[in-house]
Amino acid sequence: MMSKKNLILYILTVIILFSVPIYTIYLNTDTLEDGTEFLFKVRAYDPYDAFRGNYLDITFEEEETHTRYDEELFEEYKHTVYATIKEGPDGFAYFDEVFLDRPENTSDYYKTEARESYSYYDEDNFSYTVDTPTRYYMNEHKSLDAEKIYDENVDNTYVKVRVKDGLMVIVGVYVNDILIDTIDYVEK
């Protein structure tokens, strides 16, 4: 009797352990297939980490949002927020406003953490820094070349993302409209 109970408990544990990563993979795949596409200007470099290997560390240039002052957002230093995304006249996206609740008037939002920023402040316009994805994993042997390519094309580098239901997934990092993974670095 006890061994049957242990077997059932074991099977339930295995199901739970496999269901979490499978669900995460499903959400990311669904976002890649059906999400709204946005382009963000980025800065990138190739750090080395003994545990993670080589990757591109990216920073979105437009990770700050200037929005109205909201006293509720100041209750804590860091908050879970919904940042709306808009496309600028140059075709690149930016974070428009942050809300504590899911915005009803748009589906183009990113659920994330935000920190208040003291660099820009008045009662009608306040700045929040939005936490964005920071790592772009690629072939370990190409990441150093990717950093060199980026260094030579700083102004023409952007990340393509897809956003759906608050989830943001990186499609790729592009230099001069070419996926950085596919470019071979040639020493000048």
Secondary structure, 3 states (H helix, E strand, C coil): CHHHHHHHHHHHHHHHHHHHHHHHHHHHHHHHHHCEEEEEEEEEECCEECCCEECEEEEECCCEEEECCCHHHHCCCEEEEEEEEEECCCCCEEEEEEECCCCCCCCCEEEEEEEEEEEEECCCCEEEEECCCCEECCCCCCHHHHHHHHHHCHHHEEEEEEEECEEEEEEEEEECCEEHHHCCCCCC
